[in-house]
């Protein structure tokens, strides 16, 4: 993208005012919910609902057409049927509007007529230099600007992870998983049919976005795979890109073609090329979020040597199993660490000291747990450490001890409390504010570990 394009994208995500064209008084309609989302999200700019006959919606004065709005509109949200959408986009272009979100479906994914209408959208965008998101999209969000320009009126935790999704449903699934995991969001982009703005465009925009530290992408398929791969590779030199790519079967290709009008393409080909460019691949929504969480909170490890500490062996074993084949080494404990552990627990131990460090019942007390974690973090054989525990009604969680040990070491520390989302909510907030990602399953912990190590190696190879 050119510098001028980037400036236009910045205005698209930071509008001084927003027009909702197709706003209605019915909460069942998309136009109403766009308006509700802007209000619920706390947007501070001017909002201009547009409807030919209504006078007021949700306490906001309504304008009969976009021509009647007294200001030049920065962002137009178009919630009309596909034919009216094209007409309104033309009108927006003539009035000097430079940013629009087209929510309607029914374009190239439905056949010849839809393709013709979509071609007309491209012509309008080129003629008037109009940046158009979609069509067939959930919308966009910029939490830094309190902008929720989607038709889901939700309030979300702010942070440094930005998301791009071809699917509204999976995009919303990722958003919800992020909220469950305490992962703060910066921007969300529903790419939809990508008629004017491609996923590569959004990646290039987010590469220079100061509020975005990590980019997560849900990808069905693209026509210009080479441009996407090159863009993702360039962005990866600046910040991590994690992609959840579907397309393991021909059935998926057929489904994506009628969903957003794109072919999923060869999964293996995408996987191999992305790996060459340092882009991380996830196999599910949960893995995407786990990877983004670790990358958004942790500094990168100096290498791939992992230490594990637990007082219950099973979770550490499952985590190791999840890391099999991911080229992460599990080194032996240094003699100094063995001496430190024996100084804490005693010489005559009923356990064998090795990595993973499993102390059994000797390590359940939070004070002892903290000392053992500190000893493990100081082991010169480890580049990062993962810890595991099972919260108990009568045992205090070692949250403060983990933070203290982490502050002294500075090495990446990931923790797993085997629990429910609600069960670890308070501890998660405290730990993650301190820079320690907290997971509730060993599988998710393994995904976080793998993301840190693989991105660190990728940056090293590309630099």
Secondary structure, 3 states (H helix, E strand, C coil): CCHHHHHHHHHHHCCCEEEEECCCCCCCCHHHHHHHHHHHCCCCCEEEEECCCCCEECCEEEECCHHHCCCCCCEEEECCCHHHHHHHHHHHHHCCCCEEEECCCCCHHHCHHHHHHHHHHHHHHHHHCCEEEECCCCEEEEHHHCEEEECCCCCCCEEEEEEEECCHHHHHHHHHHHHHCCCCEEEEEECCCCCCCCHHHHHHHHHCCCCCCEEEEEECCCCCHHHHHHHHHHHHCCCEEEEEECCCCHHHHHHHHHHCCCCCCCHHHHHHHHHHCCCEEECCHHHHHHHHHHHHHCCCCCCCEEEEEECCHHHHHHHHHHCCCCCCECCCCCHHHHHHHHHHHCCCCCCCCCCCEECHHHHCCHHHHHHHHHHHHCCCCCCEEEEEECCECCECCCHHHHHHHHHHHCCEEEEEECCCCCCCHHHHHHHHHCCCCEECCHHHHHHHHHHHHHHHHHHHHHC
